[in-house]
Every structure is written in C-alpha cells, then in structure tokens.
Amino acid sequence: MIYDSLKEIFGEKRVLKDEPMKNHTSFKIGGEASFVVLPESTDEIISAVNCAREYDYPVFVIGNGSNLLVDGKGLFGVVIKLGANFSGISVNGETIEAYSGAYLSKIANEAQKNSLGGFEFASGIPGTLGGAVKMNAGAYGGEMKDVVIKTVYLDKNLNLCEKTGGEQMFAYRTSAFCDDDIIIKSYIKLNRKNADEIRAEMLDLNARRKEKQPLNYPSAGSTFKRPEGYFAAKLIDDCGLRGKSIGGAHVSDKHCGFIVNYDNASFDDVINLIDFVKKTVYEKTGVMLCEEVKILKNKD
C-alpha cells in the first residue's frame, strides 16, 4: 500500500491522508487530496516522487498555496508540500540562501535584520520562494529576476540541477522552470542598506497593500496577468464588472483584479466567474485576459 510506503519515508505525522486542500490554499477552496506529504530534505522529496511513481500516483508540488485554485473534486495523487519543513534561510555576506518553502516575508525580514536591501518589494507577497521563482513573482516595481542569481532544482528525472543568471530566463510571470521542475533553493543577491530605511520601506509597501487590496477575503492574489499595454483591473472595472458575483465568488469591489471567496465559493463558482470576466472583457475591448492564478486539478 502506498500509504504504508509513504509512512516509512515520512513517519505518520508528516503524511496526511484524504487531506482537504482548502486547508492548504489561501483561497480556502479545494477537495481532498489522496495524500499530502511534508518533506524536510531533498532526499525525502526524491523518495516521495519515486514512491508515487511506483504506485502510479500523480505528483503535485505546492508551497503556501497562495496562487492556487484547487478542484473541489479533490486530487488523486501525492501532494508534496514544501512549506515550513523545507524553509531554511542563511546569510553569507550580501547573499541569502533560502529553500523553496521559505516565506517571502521571512526572507525579507532576514534581509532587513542583516541590513540587506533590494528584497523589500517581496515583503508583503503571501507566498513561498519556490513558487515565486517559478513564476517570477513581483510587486511595486520589483521582481525575482532582479535579485535571484542562482536556483537549484530537481528536473523531471530527479537530477539535481542548477541555473544561474540569465539561464533562469525570467520574464513577466514566467521563467525557465517548467511544471515538472521542483525548486529546491535559490540564492538572492542584495546590497548593503540602512536597516531602518529597509524597515520603513517594508512598512510603507505593506500599508499600501492593505489599503488597495481585499485582504479581508480569501483569494489567490491577482487573478489575471497584466495584458501588454493595459491593466487587468481597469479593463474589468471599465466593463462594469466591479462587484460581479457568481455563487460565492465575487469580483472585489476594492480591487477589480481580484476574484475573492466572498461567501463559501466553490471551485466551479470561481471558474465560472473567471470565464465570465474573460468573455465580457474580450467582447467589449478585444483584449483576452489570461489567468495568473494556477488551477490545480486531476491530471488526465
């Protein structure tokens, strides 16, 4: 039985069986996953993938789940969650080495304590480093591409590889790392800066985030990518969709770029609202919006 094999790797406490994925996403939506495992090392990640493959179970890798919408029907497979158990951070001069499960906010705090500037932009992004690197997350004029100088990852054959500098091919909300790659850790190059100035900038950015974003409702952050030459939120607002609801899913009144879980929204509520927004904006403006949120459902 796969359950017994996973328990041999992780022990009983770090294997969650029939685990509701709504407990692992900021959207608070998602059915049960067959198994969620919590690795503490690269070797355990490799063992989990090999175990899943042996029993013909699909593998899903997640971090904090802050950019995920998970199918309400659940996930058949093994979910590898790279979170608190895989979140080491160390500082060497002006470089921070951080594992993929580290919260961006914690990396920013560590940088501030060590008088290292350049990561302030990420201090309020509610995610972990692995997902941020894979999608080149950014905010307030900064992106991962500005600071990440090297990334270590497992490829689909579970070879430990690395990409440095331009090999990472960072672009708007994308990178060289594909879905099958598992980010292990990244190296972040920063610069010396007064710690009080860093803290003041972080506080200012977080205050602006609270003022402009609907943080009082579950969501997956910005629902749509920024179309070239436009702003998704303005397009949605101009099309009269502010406050539009389908079931419990709602286009935020505070920021139209966010679809929020307003009232026990289901997966289908959110998907239907995303589709409605895309259709309406395209019909009225000729601009096709693309999702920034990652949709996780059973593999075909």
Backbone hydrogen bonds, N-H to C=O, Kabsch-Sander energy under -0.5 kcal/mol:
donor,donor_aa,acceptor,acceptor_aa,energy
5,S,1,M,-1.8
6,L,2,I,-2.8
7,K,3,Y,-2.2
8,E,4,D,-1.6
9,I,5,S,-1.1
10,F,6,L,-2.8
11,G,7,K,-2.2
14,R,11,G,-0.8
15,V,12,E,-1.2
16,L,36,V,-3.2
17,K,15,V,-0.6
18,D,34,S,-2.4
19,E,33,A,-1.5
21,M,31,G,-2.6
22,K,30,G,-1.3
23,N,20,P,-1.4
24,H,21,M,-2.1
25,T,22,K,-0.6
26,S,65,G,-2.0
27,F,65,G,-0.5
28,K,25,T,-1.1
31,G,71,D,-2.4
33,A,19,E,-2.9
34,S,75,L,-2.1
35,F,77,G,-1.5
36,V,16,L,-2.4
37,V,79,V,-2.9
38,L,14,R,-1.7
45,I,41,S,-1.6
46,I,42,T,-2.4
47,S,43,D,-2.4
48,A,44,E,-2.4
49,V,45,I,-2.4
50,N,46,I,-2.5
51,C,47,S,-2.4
52,A,48,A,-2.5
53,R,49,V,-2.5
54,E,50,N,-2.1
55,Y,51,C,-1.6
56,D,53,R,-1.1
57,Y,52,A,-3.3
60,F,78,V,-2.4
62,I,80,I,-2.5
68,L,65,G,-0.8
69,L,294,K,-2.4
70,V,29,I,-0.6
71,D,296,L,-2.6
74,G,71,D,-1.7
75,L,32,E,-1.7
77,G,75,L,-0.9
78,V,58,P,-2.8
79,V,35,F,-3.2
79,V,77,G,-0.6
80,I,60,F,-3.5
80,I,78,V,-0.6
81,K,37,V,-2.6
81,K,79,V,-0.8
82,L,62,I,-2.8
82,L,80,I,-0.7
83,G,81,K,-1.1
86,F,83,G,-2.4
87,S,84,A,-0.7
90,S,97,E,-2.5
92,N,95,T,-3.1
95,T,92,N,-1.8
96,I,188,I,-2.8
97,E,90,S,-2.8
98,A,96,I,-0.6
98,A,186,S,-2.4
99,Y,88,G,-2.6
100,S,184,I,-2.5
101,G,86,F,-2.1
102,A,99,Y,-2.2
104,L,127,G,-2.5
107,I,103,Y,-1.9
108,A,104,L,-2.5
109,N,105,S,-2.2
110,E,106,K,-2.3
111,A,107,I,-2.5
112,Q,108,A,-2.4
113,K,109,N,-2.3
114,N,110,E,-1.3
115,S,112,Q,-1.7
116,L,111,A,-2.8
117,G,115,S,-0.5
117,G,191,N,-3.7
122,A,119,F,-1.4
123,S,120,E,-1.9
125,I,122,A,-1.2
127,G,125,I,-2.0
129,L,102,A,-2.0
130,G,100,S,-2.4
132,A,128,T,-1.8
133,V,129,L,-2.8
134,K,130,G,-2.3
135,M,131,G,-2.0
136,N,133,V,-0.8
137,A,132,A,-2.6
139,A,142,G,-1.9
142,G,139,A,-2.0
144,M,137,A,-1.7
146,D,143,E,-1.6
147,V,144,M,-1.7
148,V,144,M,-2.8
149,I,147,V,-0.6
149,I,187,Y,-2.6
150,K,187,Y,-1.1
151,T,163,K,-2.5
152,V,185,K,-3.1
153,Y,161,C,-2.5
154,L,182,I,-2.5
155,D,159,N,-2.0
158,L,155,D,-2.5
161,C,153,Y,-3.4
161,C,159,N,-0.7
163,K,151,T,-2.2
165,G,149,I,-2.6
167,E,164,T,-2.3
168,Q,165,G,-1.7
169,M,166,G,-1.8
171,A,174,T,-2.2
173,R,136,N,-0.7
174,T,171,A,-2.0
176,A,168,Q,-2.9
178,C,176,A,-0.5
181,D,178,C,-1.4
182,I,154,L,-2.5
183,I,181,D,-0.6
184,I,152,V,-2.8
185,K,152,V,-1.6
186,S,98,A,-2.5
187,Y,150,K,-2.9
188,I,96,I,-3.2
189,K,147,V,-3.0
189,K,187,Y,-0.5
190,L,94,E,-2.9
190,L,188,I,-0.6
191,N,117,G,-2.0
193,K,115,S,-2.2
198,I,194,N,-2.1
199,R,195,A,-2.5
200,A,196,D,-2.3
201,E,197,E,-2.2
202,M,198,I,-2.4
203,L,199,R,-2.5
204,D,200,A,-2.1
205,L,201,E,-2.6
206,N,202,M,-2.4
207,A,203,L,-2.0
208,R,204,D,-2.2
209,R,205,L,-2.1
210,K,206,N,-2.2
211,E,207,A,-1.9
212,K,208,R,-1.9
213,Q,209,R,-2.4
215,L,213,Q,-2.1
217,Y,214,P,-1.4
219,S,26,S,-0.6
220,A,221,G,-0.6
220,A,259,I,-0.5
223,T,257,G,-2.7
224,F,257,G,-0.6
225,K,290,C,-2.9
230,Y,227,P,-2.5
235,L,231,F,-2.2
236,I,232,A,-2.5
237,D,233,A,-2.4
238,D,234,K,-3.2
239,C,235,L,-1.3
240,G,237,D,-2.1
241,L,236,I,-2.0
243,G,251,V,-1.3
244,K,241,L,-2.3
246,I,249,A,-2.0
249,A,246,I,-2.2
250,H,260,V,-1.9
251,V,244,K,-2.9
252,S,250,H,-0.7
252,S,258,F,-2.7
258,F,255,H,-2.0
260,V,250,H,-2.9
260,V,258,F,-0.5
261,N,218,P,-3.4
262,Y,248,G,-1.7
262,Y,260,V,-1.4
263,D,248,G,-1.7
265,A,248,G,-0.5
270,V,266,S,-1.9
271,I,267,F,-2.5
272,N,268,D,-2.8
273,L,269,D,-2.0
274,I,270,V,-2.8
275,D,271,I,-2.6
276,F,272,N,-2.1
277,V,273,L,-2.6
278,K,274,I,-2.6
279,K,275,D,-2.5
280,T,276,F,-2.6
281,V,277,V,-2.7
282,Y,278,K,-2.2
283,E,279,K,-2.5
284,K,280,T,-2.1
285,T,281,V,-2.3
286,G,281,V,-0.6
286,G,282,Y,-1.9
287,V,281,V,-0.7
288,M,286,G,-0.5
289,L,287,V,-0.7
292,E,223,T,-3.0
293,V,223,T,-1.5
294,K,67,N,-3.1
295,I,293,V,-0.5
296,L,69,L,-2.8
296,L,294,K,-0.6
297,K,295,I,-0.6
